[in-house]
Amino acid sequence: MSTFLTRAALAAIAPAATMLALAVPAAAQPAPPPPPPPNCTAADLAGVMAGVTASTSAYLFTHPDVNDFFTSLRGKPRDEMKTAVEDYIAARPDVGDALRAIRQPSVDFRNRCG
């Protein structure tokens, strides 16, 4: 009789144990992230950056003095470049404003899409 009771107990417990074993890993996994907002794909970013790059190129070609300055930074250490750009922009706020306006679509994209 004890064998019968053991088998009956296992028959009753086994389905519950199986359900618990399946539920625990599913509950332990994080929920998938929410989908990105519309127009936030890699292709959208590439399009925005292509526009920013084209506008930057056009600005530099039409402002040879600014082009010459940025070209002169080639090969300098990063910290030296940063200081030189900050000093250049501080002395020419119109250049800083123009370059910020050109980059604004990329800033907007990152703010919207993360």
C-alpha positions in Angstrom: 0.0 0.0 0.0 2.9 2.4 0.6 4.0 2.0 -3.0 0.6 2.9 -4.2 0.5 6.0 -1.9 4.0 7.0 -3.1 3.0 6.7 -6.8 -0.3 8.6 -6.1 1.6 11.3 -4.4 4.1 11.6 -7.2 1.3 11.6 -9.8 -0.3 14.5 -8.0 2.9 16.5 -7.3 4.7 16.0 -10.7 2.5 18.3 -12.8 2.7 21.1 -10.2 6.5 20.6 -9.9 6.8 20.7 -13.7 4.8 23.9 -13.9 6.9 25.5 -11.2 10.1 24.5 -12.9 9.0 26.1 -16.1 7.6 29.3 -14.4 10.7 30.1 -12.4 13.1 30.6 -15.3 10.5 32.5 -17.2 9.9 34.9 -14.3 13.7 35.3 -13.8 14.3 36.6 -17.3 13.9 40.4 -17.7 11.1 41.7 -19.8 12.1 42.7 -23.4 12.8 46.4 -23.8 10.1 48.5 -25.2 10.3 49.1 -29.0 12.2 52.2 -30.0 10.2 55.3 -31.0 9.4 55.5 -34.7 12.2 56.7 -37.0 14.9 55.6 -34.6 16.5 52.8 -36.7 20.1 52.5 -37.7 19.1 53.7 -41.1 17.4 56.8 -39.7 20.6 57.6 -37.7 22.7 57.1 -40.8 20.5 59.5 -42.8 20.6 62.1 -40.1 24.4 61.8 -39.8 24.8 62.0 -43.6 22.9 65.2 -43.6 25.0 66.6 -40.7 28.2 65.6 -42.5 27.2 67.1 -45.8 26.2 70.4 -44.1 29.5 70.5 -42.2 31.4 69.9 -45.4 29.5 72.7 -47.1 30.0 75.1 -44.2 33.8 74.4 -44.1 34.2 74.8 -47.9 32.4 78.1 -47.8 34.4 79.3 -44.7 38.0 78.6 -45.7 39.4 80.2 -42.5 37.4 77.8 -40.3 38.3 74.9 -42.6 42.0 75.8 -42.3 41.7 76.0 -38.5 40.2 72.5 -38.2 42.6 71.1 -40.7 45.5 72.5 -38.7 44.4 70.3 -35.7 45.4 67.1 -37.5 47.9 65.0 -35.5 47.6 67.0 -32.3 46.9 65.2 -29.0 43.2 65.1 -28.1 43.5 67.4 -25.1 45.4 70.0 -27.1 42.7 69.8 -29.9 40.0 70.3 -27.3 41.6 73.4 -25.8 42.3 74.8 -29.3 38.7 74.3 -30.4 37.3 75.8 -27.2 39.5 78.9 -27.6 38.7 79.2 -31.3 34.9 79.0 -30.7 35.1 81.4 -27.7 36.8 84.0 -29.9 34.3 83.4 -32.8 30.9 82.7 -31.3 29.3 82.9 -34.8 31.3 79.9 -35.8 30.2 78.0 -32.7 26.6 78.9 -33.3 26.7 77.8 -36.9 28.4 74.5 -36.1 25.9 73.8 -33.2 23.0 74.5 -35.6 24.5 72.1 -38.2 24.8 69.4 -35.5 21.4 70.0 -34.0 19.6 67.2 -36.0 22.0 64.6 -34.5 21.4 66.0 -31.0 17.6 65.9 -31.6 17.9 62.3 -32.8 19.8 61.2 -29.8 17.4 63.0 -27.4 14.4 61.4 -29.1 15.8 57.9 -29.7 18.2 57.5 -26.8 
